[in-house]
Amino acid sequence: MPDVRTLLTATRGRGRFDWTDWFTYGYLLLGIVLMLAPVLWLVLSSFKTAAALNEFPPRLLPYGPKSVTVAGRSDPDSDRPAFR
C-alpha cells in the first residue's frame, strides 16, 4: 500500500508536473479556501460589537477601541461602586 507522500507527489508527467497536475492542485486549493472562509469569517466576527455586525458593507476586522474624554469629569471611575 503506497504511503501518503507518494500519493500526494504523484504526477502524470514523467517525473515532472503536467498541466493537469497544476489544475488539480489549484482546484483542491480553491475547495479548501471555499470551505474554510466561513469559519474564518465567524472567528473574526466574534470580536465585533453588535452594531459592527449589522453594518453594511461589512468589514473583515473591527476597528480598534477609542478613548473618549467627557468634559467635567476628572476621573471616569469615581462614581463606579467598589466591589469588595
C-alpha positions in Angstrom: 0.0 0.0 0.0 1.5 3.4 -1.0 2.3 5.9 1.7 0.7 9.4 1.7 3.8 11.2 0.4 3.9 9.0 -2.7 0.2 9.6 -3.3 0.5 13.4 -2.9 3.6 13.8 -5.1 2.4 11.5 -7.9 2.5 13.3 -11.3 1.0 12.5 -14.7 4.2 13.6 -16.5 7.4 11.6 -16.5 8.8 12.9 -13.2 7.7 16.5 -13.8 4.4 18.4 -13.4 1.9 18.2 -16.2 -0.8 20.9 -16.7 -3.3 18.5 -15.3 -1.3 18.3 -12.0 -1.4 22.1 -11.7 -5.1 22.2 -12.5 -5.8 19.5 -9.9 -3.8 21.3 -7.1 -5.4 24.6 -8.0 -8.9 23.0 -7.8 -8.2 21.5 -4.5 -6.8 24.7 -3.1 -9.9 26.6 -4.2 -12.0 24.0 -2.4 -10.1 24.4 0.8 -10.4 28.2 0.6 -14.2 28.0 0.0 -14.6 25.6 2.9 -12.5 27.5 5.4 -13.6 31.1 4.6 -16.9 30.9 6.5 -15.0 29.6 9.6 -12.6 32.4 9.4 -15.5 34.9 9.0 -17.1 33.5 12.1 -13.9 33.8 14.2 -13.3 37.4 13.1 -17.0 38.3 13.6 -16.8 37.1 17.2 -14.5 40.1 18.0 -17.0 42.7 16.6 -19.7 44.6 18.5 -23.4 44.0 17.8 -23.5 47.3 15.9 -20.5 46.3 13.8 -22.1 43.0 12.9 -25.2 44.8 11.4 -23.4 47.5 9.3 -23.1 47.4 5.5 -20.7 47.0 3.8 -19.2 44.6 6.3 -15.5 44.9 7.3 -13.2 42.0 7.8 -11.8 43.2 11.1 -13.3 45.5 13.8 -11.8 49.0 14.4 -9.6 49.5 17.5 -11.2 50.8 20.7 -11.5 54.6 21.1 -10.8 56.6 24.2 -13.3 59.4 24.9 -12.9 62.2 27.5 -16.1 63.7 28.8 -16.0 67.4 29.8 -16.4 68.0 33.6 -15.2 64.5 34.6 -11.7 64.3 36.0 -11.8 60.6 36.9 -14.2 58.4 34.9 -14.1 55.7 37.6 -15.0 58.0 40.5 -18.8 57.2 40.6 -18.3 53.4 40.0 -19.2 51.4 43.1 -16.3 49.5 44.7 -16.8 45.7 44.7 -15.3 44.0 47.7 
